[in-house]
Every structure is written in structure tokens, then in C-alpha cells.
Amino acid sequence: MTEQGATVSHRALHRYTGLPVDLPDLEAQARANLDPAFYDYIAGGAEDELTLVDNETAWSRLRLLPRVLRDVTHVDISTRVLGARVASPIGIAPMAMQHRASKDGPLDTARGAAATDSLFVMGLFGAGSAAEVAEVPGSAPRWLQVYILKDRERSAAAIARSAEQGYGAVMLTVDVVRQGNRRRDARNRWAFLQSDGGIEDPNEIFDHALTFDDIAWFRERAGIPLVIKGVLRGDDAAACVDAGADGIVVSNHGGRQLDGAIATADALRDVVAAVDGRAEVYVDGGIRHGQHVVKALALGARAVFVGRPVMWGLAVAGAHGVEGVMRGFCDEIERAMALCGVRSVDEIDASLLAADLREPR
Ligand SMILES: Cc1cc2nc3c(=O)[nH]c(=O)nc-3n(C[C@H](O)[C@H](O)[C@H](O)COP(=O)(O)O)c2cc1C
């Protein structure tokens, strides 16, 4: 099938599945299906939700300078992440508690990701079995996200198993040194992390003593690339890379941790400049449109991740819903690239951004 043919089928699938075409409508439908406390757990952020809101508006504030007359008959949105091919530069962020959104939880997410050749990051903690997810057929890469527990051997064992299970990278999340103060959850008395039928409190079980010195140790245990998630500063990103990280995710955890933290769209440029090509840089938080993805790539990200919209798709239609969300993004990315006059992700560069946005601060 030609690239153009693939695009037409994305649109056709939307019409065929009857899923809402637009994310606010999908969220409304998911909300109607879900226990209100679980909806709040997904949708909410920390404290006044300043960072939650700012994540999305920061992408919308950036302005593009599209090129014209570039023959965009064929637009190829595929790319590579850590050397592995993916159908598009948008992957699925790790999220806990997916089994509360659909019966098969992360298995459905993995199926939806596989159907669209999208990178899927399996959240190890509180989200199901990494081994079962690894068995879902599909050719796109999957990564495993971990937190480091005080019981380091438990984390080390999961990391050591990840390569033989077929995961392409380990993603270590470093921004949960205290659980963010999520008011909606407090009001709902939400017990956020349940594993093996019990409730585990991240404040109790996560190791809060991690430093850059530990990165090399984990990289060695994993034997596969290590991606550090939850970095917002150039100096931290450079220190992670010096310590052996292969990738950095610029993330504020979807505004769920430190309220008042910088929006990721605003943090990305400095991190890209500090990493200076020595590792891949990704970004998540508030990505809701194809044009947001083009902006992220123009600022130097290799790829982006999306969180909540995938949960909405999962809650509305399981694997099919995840597939619909990812196809919708692919469709929008293709259209935004064509309208920017670029035929491949390699042609996306800083010149697509309004002049004042091109240089690091
Ligand atoms: C319901 C939910 C659960 C999450 N669980 C995790 C997790 O277990 N580990 C992690 O690293 N990030 C987790 N995150 C953060 C996401 O990986 C990601 O950083 C964020 O959702 C991206 O922002 P977006 O939802 O605006 O796209 C979670 C986010 C949500 C919404």
C-alpha cells in the first residue's frame, strides 16, 4: 500500500468504528463509562493543576512557519527510536491501573499499539504482567517502565528479565521521589496503586535515595538501552547521559507531580541543547494534536509519548479504542506534515518554528 493509501484507511477506520473523532468527545464518552473516582485519577493533576493545564496550552502557543510548493503527494511519518522502526513518532506513555479501564488492561493497549505499529511503554507497577504483554504479537518495539523500589532486588530482577522478554529498552521514571499531591484523589479517597490485590503506597516503597551514580548500575543490569523519564533541565539531562543513559524523556508526569513545574514544550529546547545529540530526547505531556508532534520534533525531540487519550480510548473500546486513538494521531501527523511542506520526519527542523523559538534560552 502506498503511504497515501495508508492515510486514507486511517480516515476510513474512524468512520467505520464510530469512535468519536475528537479527543474531548472521546474523553466525555470515557468519563460516562468510568467510576468517577477513577476518571479523576486519570484526568487529574497535582494541587492547582497549573502544570497539567500549561502542558497543553504550551504546545498550542508555539507557532509554525509552514513551507509551500514541496510536492507532498507522499508523506512518510515513520521513524526509528533507538534504532527500531515505528510507524510514527508518537508512542504510548507508561500508565498504571490500565486494568481498571478495560478488562484486559495493558494487553489491550499492547494490541492497539501493535495494530498501529506504535511504540508501547509497559508500566510495570500496578498495571499487569510484563511477561503477558510481551507475548502480544506485534513488530513494533515495546519498552518496560520501572520505578526503583527500596527492595532493589525486586526492581533489578524485573529489569534483568526485560531483555529476555523482548523489551527493547528500560525506562526508569525518576520524578516520583514523593507522590504528587493530587487533590482529586484525596477527596475521592482513591487508593492509587494496587498490586496483587493489595495497596502499595509509593511514598513507602519507592527508593528515594537514587542519584546519577545509580544509573550506570541499572544500565548494566538491563543489558539493553536505558531511558530516563521525568527530566526537565538541561544540566540533569546531560548528567544522565554522562552516567550512561541512552534516552531522556522530558516529562513532568503529565502535571501529576510538582505543580508549578515548567510545561514540557517550554523545557524541551534546553534539554535538546544540553544533550547535544549524545542520546535521543523524547517528550510527553499535553500532546493532543498532530501539529503538537510536529512542533516537538521541530524543537529537537526524536519522538513523543501520549498518556491520557490512550486511557480514554481503552475505556471506550478496549484495544480497538487504543487503535483508533493512535490512527487518529497518525492521520493528524500526516496532515500537519503535508501542510508544513515536509515529506518525512527528517525534514522537520527548527526552521518550521517562528524565529524567536529556534534558539535555546
Ligand atoms: C492514569 C495515569 C497513570 C500514570 N502512571 C504512570 C506510571 O506508572 N509510570 C510513569 O512513569 N508515568 C505514569 N504516568 C505519566 C505518563 O507516563 C505520562 O508522563 C503523562 O501521562 C503524559 O501526559 P499526558 O497524559 O498529558 O499525555 C501516568 C499518567 C496517567 C494519566
Ligand as a Chemical Component Dictionary entry (heavy atoms), coordinates in Angstrom:
data_LIG
# 
_chem_comp.id                   LIG 
_chem_comp.type                 NON-POLYMER 
_chem_comp.pdbx_formal_charge   0 
_chem_comp.three_letter_code    LIG 
# 
loop_
_chem_comp_atom.comp_id 
_chem_comp_atom.atom_id 
_chem_comp_atom.alt_atom_id 
_chem_comp_atom.type_symbol 
_chem_comp_atom.charge 
_chem_comp_atom.model_Cartn_x 
_chem_comp_atom.model_Cartn_y 
_chem_comp_atom.model_Cartn_z 
_chem_comp_atom.pdbx_ordinal 
LIG C1  C1  C 0 -3.505 7.416  34.807 1  
LIG C2  C2  C 0 -2.041 7.671  34.657 2  
LIG C3  C3  C 0 -1.124 6.786  35.211 3  
LIG C4  C4  C 0 0.237  7.002  35.065 4  
LIG N1  N1  N 0 1.118  6.079  35.554 5  
LIG C5  C5  C 0 2.445  6.237  35.312 6  
LIG C6  C6  C 0 3.371  5.246  35.719 7  
LIG O1  O1  O 0 3.019  4.226  36.327 8  
LIG N2  N2  N 0 4.679  5.464  35.448 9  
LIG C7  C7  C 0 5.132  6.584  34.781 10 
LIG O2  O2  O 0 6.319  6.723  34.548 11 
LIG N3  N3  N 0 4.272  7.536  34.386 12 
LIG C8  C8  C 0 2.945  7.378  34.613 13 
LIG N4  N4  N 0 2.073  8.340  34.185 14 
LIG C9  C9  C 0 2.573  9.513  33.428 15 
LIG C10 C10 C 0 2.604  9.222  31.930 16 
LIG O3  O3  O 0 3.575  8.257  31.601 17 
LIG C11 C11 C 0 2.917  10.485 31.103 18 
LIG O4  O4  O 0 4.104  11.077 31.584 19 
LIG C12 C12 C 0 1.807  11.532 31.081 20 
LIG O5  O5  O 0 0.533  10.937 31.227 21 
LIG C13 C13 C 0 1.867  12.296 29.772 22 
LIG O6  O6  O 0 0.962  13.329 29.768 23 
LIG P1  P1  P 0 -0.479 13.285 29.005 24 
LIG O7  O7  O 0 -1.345 12.370 29.816 25 
LIG O8  O8  O 0 -0.880 14.702 29.093 26 
LIG O9  O9  O 0 -0.272 12.800 27.603 27 
LIG C14 C14 C 0 0.695  8.146  34.360 28 
LIG C15 C15 C 0 -0.233 9.042  33.820 29 
LIG C16 C16 C 0 -1.580 8.819  33.963 30 
LIG C17 C17 C 0 -2.553 9.789  33.333 31 
# 
loop_
_chem_comp_bond.comp_id 
_chem_comp_bond.atom_id_1 
_chem_comp_bond.atom_id_2 
_chem_comp_bond.value_order 
_chem_comp_bond.pdbx_ordinal 
LIG C1  C2  SING 1  
LIG C2  C3  SING 2  
LIG C2  C16 DOUB 3  
LIG C3  C4  DOUB 4  
LIG C4  N1  SING 5  
LIG C4  C14 SING 6  
LIG N1  C5  DOUB 7  
LIG C5  C6  SING 8  
LIG C5  C8  SING 9  
LIG C6  O1  DOUB 10 
LIG C6  N2  SING 11 
LIG N2  C7  SING 12 
LIG C7  O2  DOUB 13 
LIG C7  N3  SING 14 
LIG N3  C8  DOUB 15 
LIG C8  N4  SING 16 
LIG N4  C9  SING 17 
LIG N4  C14 SING 18 
LIG C9  C10 SING 19 
LIG C10 O3  SING 20 
LIG C10 C11 SING 21 
LIG C11 O4  SING 22 
LIG C11 C12 SING 23 
LIG C12 O5  SING 24 
LIG C12 C13 SING 25 
LIG C13 O6  SING 26 
LIG O6  P1  SING 27 
LIG P1  O7  DOUB 28 
LIG P1  O8  SING 29 
LIG P1  O9  SING 30 
LIG C14 C15 DOUB 31 
LIG C15 C16 SING 32 
LIG C16 C17 SING 33 
# 
